[in-house]
Amino acid sequence: MENLSFLIDGLLLGFVYGVAAMGLTLIWGVMNVINLAHGPIIALGSFGVYLLFSRLGMNPYLALIFTGAAGLLLGIVIYWIAINRVIEAPHLSSLLATFSVNMVIIGLGTAAFSTTPRNIDYSLGSLTFNTITIPISRIIAAVASIIFTAVLYLFLYRTTLGKYVRAVANNRAAAELMGIPSRRILALSFGLGSTLAALAGGLIATIFPFTILSGGVYELKSFVIGVLGGLGNPLGALIGGLALGLLEGIIPAFLPVTWVPVLEFALFVLILLFRPTGLFGVKK
Amino acid sequence: MNAWRTPGIWVALLVILAIGLMPIVLKSDATREVVFTVLLSVALASSLNIILGYTGYVSFGHIVFFGLGGYVGLYALNVVGLPLWMAISAGGLAAGLLAFLLGKAILRLRGAYFALATIGINEAMRAFVINFPAFGGAIGISLNFRIYREYGGATSALWLTYYLMVAFTLLAVALSYAIKTSKFGLGLIAIRENEDAAEVMGVVTPNAKTWAYVLSAIIPGMVGVLFYFKNGNIEPGDAFRLHFSIELLVMVMLGGFGTVVGPILGAAGYQRLRGILLTTPVLKDIQLVVAGVLLLLIILFIPSGAVGWLRHRFPKLRQVLP
């Protein structure tokens, strides 16, 4: 029965991982940039919710909306400062450009918040079925993740702006010929990716303690999930997140918990080798 | 060989030798430690440059070879009881072998996929070593201090590692130059510029890439043994720290990627800068911010690095600056 409890915990958490990975994979899909500042933005999302909650007494779930909006702005600013100039350059340039943003955020964050773990002291209790206990915060996090995914899909497939994003992802030069301001769309996409990161960070803050450095773990998980679901495929990212969450729930049943990352990264490398388009990815 | 008549490479080697002799002449332990760090960075950055700068493959987790070398070396010294030179060879061999096996598999991936795979391998290795009892699991391996006695006590063991470090740095730079000026190196540069075209021109790209990867891994493996022999202990968190990997990339970019002198200047410059940032009280807390902003400025405005910029600006330098 304890195993089932682990499994449900892992699965619910998987939705949140999925949201973080969706941000990463959206940016990759639209502009072929691996965003190494993803982790710190996730951590900033956690701090956003934390600060609004502890300083202004705002409900954490309401604070999430403001944090997401701040993430959008931050992402757009990062795009114009750090990425716009290297968008056509080889991969090393954009990797290092986003990594320098990572260093700046971590540096400022460490100076401002130190690295003592914080947590949001806001408990909603938990639901109990027989012997299985599920914290309500995890259920809400999973539901919120599904809502974010749905909103992203509505945006991408039901709005003109979303159509522009898809057009730029598909063929930037052709999109430009059709009169789409591609650079602005890229900035918007980077902003959306950051929003998803910040939202995931905010949800994580309602479940686990965090520091400015803890985003790194979720960034690595986002890589694994992104590759699992196919880089550039947001829905694949959600399913990949669930798969990873399940894996994290199942593995501890028959192996020590420290083996989880070994298997995760081994899986990551194997998928890169044999199915670089992801398990659910379509061939480009 | 004609290539060795260029003065540039000799100047570079002599400068390294001169810097390497400085602590010996001054008989200063503090200088020795500073120079050791700089030389270590030079050796690692020059090695990374073979796969990154010449071949154009972004190895993001290159530190895995340094860490693995360190682990194999300390295991050989501590548990098997091999002498230092054999431990160093074992470290280099292990790193080279890992690179060979990995190369066969992941060098098929291009661009960002390769970079991601190297991150994955570094993380997988770290997570694996944490679970590997022979390497001490999460605690790591601590060198038995008796071993220093075989080398005349801790003090002379430290000097010995220092001399070896100087030698390995010279070797790394000479190797980097030898590769760049060889036909093999030309093949690598052709791969960097256009892999498909290189293949059409008769470069056997899978083999060339694999050997470039192996050559860029062996010296990191060997100096890994030296570093952790000096350090006295090794832990998974330190040995496979992704951050250090990225610092190496920064050094190569700073100095000029694909040049022989670039990684030397980049490594020395980066370590000097870090030293200044860490010792200046105002900047200490935000050293990461300053370093990040500088890195960004370099990437955005001088992407070819210091040496690349000089070569571009003063074409005559191309003959003397390898």
Boltz contact constraints between the chains, C-beta under 6 A:
constraints:
  - contact:
      token1: [A, 34]
      token2: [B, 112]
      max_distance: 6.0
  - contact:
      token1: [A, 82]
      token2: [B, 296]
      max_distance: 6.0
  - contact:
      token1: [A, 85]
      token2: [B, 300]
      max_distance: 6.0
  - contact:
      token1: [A, 91]
      token2: [B, 111]
      max_distance: 6.0
  - contact:
      token1: [A, 91]
      token2: [B, 112]
      max_distance: 6.0
  - contact:
      token1: [A, 92]
      token2: [B, 58]
      max_distance: 6.0
  - contact:
      token1: [A, 93]
      token2: [B, 299]
      max_distance: 6.0
  - contact:
      token1: [A, 93]
      token2: [B, 303]
      max_distance: 6.0
  - contact:
      token1: [A, 96]
      token2: [B, 299]
      max_distance: 6.0
  - contact:
      token1: [A, 97]
      token2: [B, 299]
      max_distance: 6.0
  - contact:
      token1: [A, 99]
      token2: [B, 246]
      max_distance: 6.0
  - contact:
      token1: [A, 100]
      token2: [B, 292]
      max_distance: 6.0
  - contact:
      token1: [A, 100]
      token2: [B, 295]
      max_distance: 6.0
  - contact:
      token1: [A, 100]
      token2: [B, 296]
      max_distance: 6.0
  - contact:
      token1: [A, 103]
      token2: [B, 288]
      max_distance: 6.0
  - contact:
      token1: [A, 103]
      token2: [B, 291]
      max_distance: 6.0
  - contact:
      token1: [A, 103]
      token2: [B, 292]
      max_distance: 6.0
  - contact:
      token1: [A, 104]
      token2: [B, 289]
      max_distance: 6.0
  - contact:
      token1: [A, 104]
      token2: [B, 292]
      max_distance: 6.0
  - contact:
      token1: [A, 106]
      token2: [B, 288]
      max_distance: 6.0
  - contact:
      token1: [A, 107]
      token2: [B, 286]
      max_distance: 6.0
  - contact:
      token1: [A, 107]
      token2: [B, 288]
      max_distance: 6.0
  - contact:
      token1: [A, 107]
      token2: [B, 289]
      max_distance: 6.0
  - contact:
      token1: [A, 108]
      token2: [B, 289]
      max_distance: 6.0
  - contact:
      token1: [A, 111]
      token2: [B, 285]
      max_distance: 6.0
  - contact:
      token1: [A, 111]
      token2: [B, 286]
      max_distance: 6.0
  - contact:
      token1: [A, 258]
      token2: [B, 130]
      max_distance: 6.0
  - contact:
      token1: [A, 258]
      token2: [B, 131]
      max_distance: 6.0
  - contact:
      token1: [A, 259]
      token2: [B, 131]
      max_distance: 6.0
  - contact:
      token1: [A, 261]
      token2: [B, 127]
      max_distance: 6.0
  - contact:
      token1: [A, 262]
      token2: [B, 127]
      max_distance: 6.0
  - contact:
      token1: [A, 262]
      token2: [B, 128]
      max_distance: 6.0
  - contact:
      token1: [A, 265]
      token2: [B, 120]
      max_distance: 6.0
  - contact:
      token1: [A, 265]
      token2: [B, 123]
      max_distance: 6.0
  - contact:
      token1: [A, 265]
      token2: [B, 124]
      max_distance: 6.0
  - contact:
      token1: [A, 266]
      token2: [B, 124]
      max_distance: 6.0
  - contact:
      token1: [A, 268]
      token2: [B, 120]
      max_distance: 6.0
  - contact:
      token1: [A, 269]
      token2: [B, 117]
      max_distance: 6.0
  - contact:
      token1: [A, 269]
      token2: [B, 120]
      max_distance: 6.0
  - contact:
      token1: [A, 269]
      token2: [B, 121]
      max_distance: 6.0
  - contact:
      token1: [A, 272]
      token2: [B, 113]
      max_distance: 6.0
  - contact:
      token1: [A, 272]
      token2: [B, 117]
      max_distance: 6.0
  - contact:
      token1: [A, 273]
      token2: [B, 105]
      max_distance: 6.0
  - contact:
      token1: [A, 276]
      token2: [B, 113]
      max_distance: 6.0
